[in-house]
Amino acid sequence: MTTPTSQNGRVQAQRSVSERILKGAIADTEDAWIDLVQGAREQRPDVTRVGSCCLVGLIWNGMLYVGNLGDSRAVIGRLTGNGNKVIADGITEDHNANLDEVREELKKQNKDDPDIVVKVNGVWRVKGLIQISRSIGDLHLKMQEFVNANQPMHMIRPALSDEPFLTTRILGREMRFVVFASDGLWENMTSKEAVDIVNRHPRAGIAKTLVAGIQKVTAMMISRTVAVLFLDNGIPRADLEREVSVKGMVNESTPSELRDIF
């Protein structure tokens, strides 16, 4: 017989193992990028300034594991009340210097650096250069050897971090879908607005629908990548609807294989 205590123990152990795997994968990506930059910077010096947010999701054995760096965001659409309303449940942490708590964290970690966050044209930036405080790459703000000679800057310590925020959720039957998207979506749409759009519209091409929603409010050419993953909670579906919708450099959808994850 399985007791609640033993079940919780297994969940905690599984969470620890999977979060370590996720963290390790992100660290390996950063290490691989450092190797690439070291080999390419003589021919392409600006490669030291290239970086990216990172958002990773992993579903395994009824659990959802998510890790993020920067301000890409994952949001769950979750049923609430008597099951007739879907609410937005944010499961990531934004690392953006325009947030008060992020600026305070940076200042606390860099008490001897008065220029760790600088306001430029009304926007807070780390070292006056970049909005996000955690990333993959951006080595000119992490390692002194990669500081651009044309923009000299002494670093007492790395200005940016490659430490991901990790979270784990037990997948319940109230969870209907997960929206993964880059900041190009979230700068123009709230989590609630995104969840409402996904809940109200047909599944086919829903990521494209989300992107079309922000094109109505901004004419700017912004980078946006959106993926929507639907969770069927084990309910058989005769029509085998496509349940992964992606809009980024390409628009595509693939059949889901998540029917038995609970």
N, C-alpha and C positions, 0 to 999 in steps of 0.2 A: 504494500500500500504506500502511495506517495503522499507525504505530508506537505502542508504549505511551506514549512521551513525548508525541507529538502528541495522542493521545487524552486523556491526563491534562491537557494544556494546555487542550483544549476544555472538559473537565469543569470545570476551575477557572474558566475565563472564564464559562461558563454559570452556575456557582454565584454568582459575583460579581454578574452582571447580575440574576439572580433575587432574591438576597438584598437588593440595593439596591431592587428594586421592592417587596418585602415591607416593608422598613424604611420606604420612602417612603409606603406605604399606611397604615401605623400612625401615622406622623407627621402625615399629612393628617387622619386621624381625630381625633387630639389637637387639631389646629388648628381643625377644624370644631367640636369641643366647646367650645373656648375662645370662639369666635365666638358660639355659642349661649348660653353662660353670660353673656357680656357683655350680650347683649340681653335676658336673662330675669331677671337677678339683682335688679332693682328690685322686680319683682312677686313673685319667689320667691327670697329671699335664701339659703335652704338649698340651692339648686342648686349653689352653690360647693362643697358637701360631697359631691356625688354623684360616684361613680367606679365603675370596673369593671376587673376583670382582662381580659386580652386573649389569645386563643389563635387563631392563624391557620395553616392548612395549605394548601399549594399543591403539586399534582402537575403536572409538566411534563416531557415528553420523558424519561421514565424516572427522574426525580429527585423526591424529596420535600423540600420546603422548609417549615420551621416557624419561627414567631416567637411569643414569649410575653412577657407582662408579668404579674406576680403569681404566684398559685399554682394556676391552671388547668394541666392537665398533658396531654401526649400520650405514649402508650406503644405501642410496636410489639409485636405478638405474632409471635415469630420462631421458626421451626423450628431445632432444633439437634441435634447428634449424628447418629444415623442417620435422622433425620427423623421420629421418633415422639414427640418432646417439643417443646412450645411454651413458650418462656420470655418473660419481660417485659423489654423493652429500652426504658428511658426515654430520651426524646429532647428533653426540655425541662428548664428550670432553675427550681426553685421560688424565688420571691422573697418569703420570709416571715420576719419578724423573730424567730420562734421557732427558726430554724435558726442554729446558732453562726456559720457562715461568713457569713451575711447580716448578723448583728449586728456582726461584726468589720469587714465592708466598710463599714457605715454609720458606725461609730466612726472608722475610718480616714479616711473622707471628711469627717467633721465633728468633728475633734479639738477645736475650740473650742466645741462644743455638748454639754455633759454630759447634756442631756436628749433627745438624738436618739433613744435607745431607752429606754423606761421599762416596768417590769413592773407590770401592772395585774391584780389578782386572779389572779395566777399565770400570766399571758399577756404575753409581750413585745410591745410596740406601738411603732411609730414615733411619736415625740412624745406617747406615751401614748394615741394615738387609733386607730391602724389597724395591722393585722398585716402587710400586704403593704408591700414597699419600692418596687415599681414598679407603675404603673397608667396607665389612660386616665382623665382627669378628676382628681377629688380636688384641685381647684385651690387649696383653702384650705391645702394642704400643699406647694404648688409656687410660688405667686406671692403676694407680700405684699399686692397689691391685692385679693386675694380672701379674705384672712383675715377670719373672722367677727368682727364687733365684740363679740359676746357672749362670745367666747372669745379674747381678745387674745393674740397670739403673734407675737413678732418672729422673722423668719427671716433668718439670715445668707445662706443659700442654699436652694434647694429641698430639702425634707426627703424628698420622693419623686422618683423618676426616671421618665421616659417612654422610656427607652432599652431597646429589646427585646433579649432573648436570641434569637439566630438560629442555626439549625443546618440542615445539608443532609445528606441520605442518598441514596446511589444505591440505587434499588429493586431488590433481588435476589429471586430466586425463593423464598428461604427466608422472606420476609416474608409473613405470612398476613393480617394485619389491623392497623388502627391504632385505638386508643381515644382520643378527644378528650373531656375532661370537666372541669367546673369543680370547685372545691375541695370542694363539697358531697359529691361522691363520694369524693375522696381523703382527706378527714378521717375517713372511716369504713371505708375499704377500701384495702389496699395495691395497688400495681401488679400484683404477682404474683396476688393474689386476683382482680382484674378480668380479667386475661388468662386465668386458669384458667376463669372463668365463661363468657367468650366462647368459649373453645375447646371446652367441654363441652356447651354448649346450642345449640339450633337458631338459625339466623340470624334468622328472622322475629321481630321485636320484642325483639332482644337488648338494646337500650338500656334498654327497660322492665324487662327481667330484671335488669340491673345496678342500676337504681334500687330495684327491689323488694328486692334484696339488702341495701341499706343501711337500708331501712325496717324490716328485721327486727332491727337492732341499735340503732336510735335512733328515738325518737318525736318528735324535734325537727323543726320546720318549717324546713328549710334549703333554700337555693337550690341547685339542681343541674341542670345541662344536660349531657347525654351524647350523643355521636355516635360510632358505630362504622362504620368504612369497611373493607370486605373487599377484598382484592387477589387477583384470580384468576390472576395470573401468566401471562396469555395463554392459559389452558386453556379450550377451548370448553365451554360448558355449554348443554345442550339445554333445560333448564327455565327459564333466565334468572331465577334466584333474585334477589330483591331484596337488594342488597348495601350499602345505606346505611340505618342505623337510627338514629333521633334521638328522644330523650326530653327534653323541657324543658317549655315552656309548652304544647306540643302533642306528640302521639305520631304519628310518620309515618315512612314509608320510601319510598325512590325507587329505581328501577332504576339499577344502576351502568353506566357507560360506560367502564370502565377495563380492558377485556380486552386491549387492544393497547398497554399502556404500556411494555412491556419490549422 
